[in-house]
Amino acid sequence: MLDAQRSELERFNFEIVKDEPETLIALRQKWYPDCLLTKMTYVVFVRKVQHLSVDMMEADREQLQANAKQLNPSLLPRGFQAGVAVITIYIAERVDFEAQSLCKRKPKIRFAWFYLPAALEQSSSKVFYLKETPIWGFLYYGKFRYLIRRLLQPTDAPVQEPKSVVGVVFGLVLVGYLLLLAVLVLALSLT
């Protein structure tokens, strides 16, 4: 039932850890040089439901947060150049207004932790997800939205994740600053 989403996750090199007719859970860890050389662990939950409500989303969120901690095999502690993104994708015949609003709302600020729900209402072909870029974690939101769009409306196009231009600029400025600092320290030690 979720064959297109499974194929999309596999194209993104996700490991499928749960595969049932109406539920998929997938995991991927990836280093991002363009995001200040950080490692992001993605836990993606795809679920097909008849009617999506906020109560259902909240119950899933609580369960997924607990499971994400167990599914994250990273040796790096969260926040030490490592973060976790839990992305939930709902394919529903009908999505309540409150559930639509929850999908479009900025997530709570958590240290090195992101939770992003999204939904496709099949009866209207409308998609609901956060389209803004919050300041907290802004280096990643282009990547999150790209993955969310691909899972809500799968395509056979090749995977080409967007680069974080701001992250590249920050990284270059940081490297430049460190090189300048090293040169100054070396120059002072020679005098």
Backbone hydrogen bonds, N-H to C=O, Kabsch-Sander energy under -0.5 kcal/mol:
donor,donor_aa,acceptor,acceptor_aa,energy
6,R,2,L,-2.5
7,S,3,D,-2.6
8,E,4,A,-2.0
9,L,5,Q,-2.7
10,E,6,R,-2.4
11,R,7,S,-2.1
12,F,8,E,-1.4
13,N,10,E,-1.6
14,F,9,L,-2.4
15,E,27,L,-3.4
16,I,14,F,-0.6
17,V,15,E,-0.7
17,V,25,I,-2.5
18,K,25,I,-1.7
20,E,23,T,-3.1
23,T,20,E,-1.0
24,L,46,V,-2.7
25,I,18,K,-2.2
26,A,44,V,-2.6
27,L,15,E,-2.5
28,R,42,Y,-1.9
30,K,40,M,-2.1
32,Y,38,T,-3.3
35,C,32,Y,-1.6
36,L,33,P,-0.6
37,L,32,Y,-0.7
37,L,33,P,-0.5
38,T,32,Y,-1.4
39,K,81,Q,-2.7
40,M,30,K,-2.8
41,T,83,G,-2.7
42,Y,28,R,-3.5
42,Y,40,M,-0.6
43,V,85,A,-2.8
44,V,26,A,-2.7
44,V,42,Y,-0.5
45,F,87,I,-2.8
46,V,24,L,-2.8
47,R,89,I,-2.7
48,K,22,E,-2.3
49,V,47,R,-0.5
49,V,91,I,-2.4
52,L,94,R,-2.8
57,M,53,S,-2.0
58,E,54,V,-3.0
59,A,55,D,-2.2
60,D,56,M,-2.3
61,R,57,M,-2.7
62,E,58,E,-2.2
63,Q,59,A,-1.8
64,L,60,D,-3.0
65,Q,61,R,-2.6
66,A,62,E,-1.5
67,N,63,Q,-2.4
68,A,64,L,-3.2
69,K,65,Q,-1.3
70,Q,66,A,-1.0
71,L,67,N,-2.5
72,N,68,A,-1.2
79,G,82,A,-3.7
80,F,77,P,-2.4
81,Q,79,G,-1.4
83,G,39,K,-2.4
84,V,112,A,-1.9
85,A,41,T,-3.0
86,V,84,V,-0.5
86,V,114,F,-3.3
87,I,43,V,-2.4
87,I,85,A,-0.7
88,T,86,V,-0.5
88,T,116,L,-2.0
89,I,45,F,-3.5
90,Y,88,T,-0.5
90,Y,118,A,-2.3
91,I,47,R,-2.6
92,A,90,Y,-0.7
92,A,120,L,-2.8
93,E,49,V,-1.0
93,E,50,Q,-0.5
94,R,50,Q,-1.6
96,D,52,L,-2.6
100,Q,96,D,-2.3
101,S,97,F,-2.4
102,L,98,E,-2.2
103,C,99,A,-2.0
104,K,100,Q,-1.3
105,R,101,S,-0.8
105,R,102,L,-0.6
110,R,108,K,-0.6
110,R,113,W,-0.5
113,W,110,R,-1.3
114,F,84,V,-2.6
116,L,86,V,-2.7
118,A,88,T,-1.9
119,A,128,F,-2.3
120,L,90,Y,-2.7
121,E,119,A,-0.5
121,E,126,K,-3.0
122,Q,92,A,-3.4
122,Q,120,L,-0.9
123,S,93,E,-1.3
124,S,121,E,-0.8
125,S,121,E,-1.8
126,K,121,E,-1.0
128,F,119,A,-2.8
130,L,103,C,-0.5
137,G,135,I,-0.7
138,F,135,I,-1.8
140,Y,137,G,-2.2
141,Y,137,G,-0.8
143,K,140,Y,-0.8
144,F,140,Y,-2.3
145,R,141,Y,-2.7
146,Y,142,G,-1.8
147,L,143,K,-2.2
148,I,144,F,-2.7
149,R,145,R,-2.9
150,R,146,Y,-2.1
151,L,147,L,-1.9
152,L,148,I,-2.4
153,Q,149,R,-2.3
165,V,163,K,-1.1
168,V,164,S,-2.3
169,V,165,V,-2.5
170,F,166,V,-3.0
171,G,167,G,-2.6
172,L,168,V,-2.6
173,V,169,V,-2.6
174,L,170,F,-2.7
175,V,171,G,-2.6
176,G,172,L,-2.8
177,Y,173,V,-2.6
178,L,174,L,-2.6
179,L,175,V,-2.6
180,L,176,G,-2.5
181,L,177,Y,-2.6
182,A,178,L,-2.4
183,V,179,L,-2.5
184,L,180,L,-2.5
185,V,181,L,-2.5
186,L,182,A,-2.5
187,A,183,V,-2.8
188,L,184,L,-2.5
189,S,185,V,-2.1
190,L,186,L,-1.3
191,T,187,A,-0.7
191,T,188,L,-0.5
